[in-house]
Amino acid sequence: MASRILHRLRHALTGEGEHDGLAGCSSEAEEFPESSELEDDTEGLSTRLSGTLSFTSNDEEEEGEEEDDEDIGVAGQGQPPEPDLLGEDTEDAEHSPPTERRGSNLLTRQLQELWRKSRGSFVPQRLLFEVTSANVVSERNSKYVLYTVYLIRAGQFDKAPACISRRYSDFERLNRHLRRRFCGDMAGVSFPRKRLRRNFTAETIAKRSHAFEQFLSHLHSLPEIRRSADYLEFFFLRDLQAAQSLTCSGRYPEALATWANAHQLQERLGACRSGHFLLTLAGLAVCHQELGQAGEAHAACERALCLLEAQDSHPLLAPFLQAHIRLSWVLGRDKRQAEARLQRLQEAGGVEMHPPTLKELLIKQPLP
C-alpha cells in the first residue's frame, strides 16, 4: 500500500509538475504581456539620448554609469534609468525629480547651459577694419606709404563700403592725441613704432597694415574712445573739408561722391546725431539738387528734419524746411507740414523772414 502511494506521488510530480510549470509560465506571461517590449524600448530611448544629445566627457559618462548601477538596485523593476547627462553629484541626485521626468529635465537644463555658454563666448563684431591697399607715394620733397582702410559691417553684405586713405603720420597723430586724453584706456593699446630704415619694404608695409587693422579695432572696442571727437574726426573730417571745398567750387559730381563717403563713414561709426552729420545731409541735398536729382535731395532733407524734430533753434532748421518745401513742390508731394512749421518759427521770431539757403549756409559754415 505504501509503495503504491509513493509510486503515484512520484508519477504526479514528474508528469503533472512539468505541465503545471508550463502553465505557470504562460500565466505569468499573460499577466505582464508588455514587460519585455517596455524594457527594450526604454533601453533604446536611453541609448538615443546618450548617443545624440550627451555633451559630457568620457570620465563623466563613466561616473554616471556607476550611479545608474546603484539606482537599478533601488528600483528593482529591471528598467534602466535615464543617463546622467550633466554628470551631477550625489547631493543633486537626492533632490532630483522622479525617474520618469528626470531625463527630460536634465536634457532641458543641458541645452540651456549650452546656449548660455555659446552666447557668452560669441560676441559679434559690428565693424571690421581692413587695409585693402598700401601705395608708396613720392612727392617733390617727401615719400610715404598711403594705406587704404575699408570700414565693413560684419555679418552682412555691404553694398557701399566706406573707406579712408591715411599715412603713418596720421595714425601716429591719432595715437598721440588719444594717449594724452585717455591714458588709462590707451595703456593696453599697441601701436607700431617708427623705423629709421626699411620703411618701404614689402615686409614692413605688410606688418604695419596688420598692425593698423588691430589698432583701429582695439580703439573701436573702447566706448569712451569711439565716441570721442579725436577718434571720429580721424575718419570723416578730412572728407567733409574736401567735400565743402568741391561744393564751393561748383564741382558737384566729385563733391557728391565725397559727401556720400563721409555719410557712410558716420553711419558706420554711429555718429548720426552730430552737427557734422547734419552738415553732411545738407551737402548731399545741395549736390543732388544741383545735379537734377530731386528725389534724393528730398530724402536727405526729410532725414535731417527728423533729426531736428525737437531742435527749433538750430541754424540749419529753416534752410532745410525751405529746401524741403521747394523740393516737395517739384515732386508734387505734400508740403503743408513743413510750411506750417516754418511759419510757426517765423511768427515766434526764431528765424529770419528770409533765411539763407542750404547752399549759402553750407559755403559759409566753417570747419575746423
C-alpha positions, 0 to 999 in steps of 0.5 A, a space after each residue: 500500500 505504501 509503495 503504491 502511494 509513493 509510486 503515484 506521488 512520484 508519477 504526479 510530480 514528474 508528469 503533472 509538475 512539468 505541465 503545471 510549470 508550463 502553465 505557470 509560465 504562460 500565466 505569468 506571461 499573460 499577466 505582464 504581456 508588455 514587460 519585455 517590449 517596455 524594457 527594450 524600448 526604454 533601453 533604446 530611448 536611453 541609448 538615443 539620448 546618450 548617443 545624440 544629445 550627451 555633451 559630457 566627457 568620457 570620465 563623466 559618462 563613466 561616473 554616471 554609469 556607476 550611479 545608474 548601477 546603484 539606482 537599478 538596485 533601488 528600483 528593482 523593476 529591471 528598467 534602466 534609468 535615464 543617463 546622467 547627462 550633466 554628470 551631477 553629484 550625489 547631493 543633486 541626485 537626492 533632490 532630483 525629480 522622479 525617474 520618469 521626468 528626470 531625463 527630460 529635465 536634465 536634457 532641458 537644463 543641458 541645452 540651456 547651459 549650452 546656449 548660455 555658454 555659446 552666447 557668452 563666448 560669441 560676441 559679434 563684431 559690428 565693424 571690421 577694419 581692413 587695409 585693402 591697399 598700401 601705395 608708396 607715394 613720392 612727392 617733390 620733397 617727401 615719400 610715404 606709404 598711403 594705406 587704404 582702410 575699408 570700414 565693413 559691417 560684419 555679418 552682412 553684405 555691404 553694398 557701399 563700403 566706406 573707406 579712408 586713405 591715411 599715412 603713418 603720420 596720421 595714425 601716429 597723430 591719432 595715437 598721440 592725441 588719444 594717449 594724452 586724453 585717455 591714458 588709462 584706456 590707451 595703456 593696453 593699446 599697441 601701436 607700431 613704432 617708427 623705423 629709421 630704415 626699411 620703411 618701404 619694404 614689402 615686409 614692413 608695409 605688410 606688418 604695419 597694415 596688420 598692425 593698423 587693422 588691430 589698432 583701429 579695432 582695439 580703439 573701436 572696442 573702447 566706448 569712451 574712445 569711439 565716441 570721442 571727437 579725436 577718434 571720429 574726426 580721424 575718419 570723416 573730417 578730412 572728407 567733409 573739408 574736401 567735400 565743402 571745398 568741391 561744393 564751393 567750387 561748383 564741382 558737384 559730381 566729385 563733391 557728391 561722391 565725397 559727401 556720400 563717403 563721409 555719410 557712410 563713414 558716420 553711419 558706420 561709426 554711429 555718429 548720426 546725431 552730430 552737427 557734422 552729420 547734419 552738415 553732411 545731409 545738407 551737402 548731399 541735398 545741395 549736390 543732388 539738387 544741383 545735379 537734377 536729382 530731386 528725389 534724393 535731395 528730398 530724402 536727405 532733407 526729410 532725414 535731417 528734419 527728423 533729426 531736428 524734430 525737437 531742435 527749433 533753434 538750430 541754424 540749419 532748421 529753416 534752410 532745410 524746411 525751405 529746401 524741403 518745401 521747394 523740393 516737395 513742390 517739384 515732386 508734387 508731394 505734400 508740403 503743408 507740414 513743413 510750411 506750417 512749421 516754418 511759419 510757426 518759427 517765423 511768427 515766434 521770431 526764431 528765424 529770419 523772414 528770409 533765411 539763407 539757403 542750404 547752399 549759402 549756409 553750407 559755403 559759409 559754415 566753417 570747419 575746423 
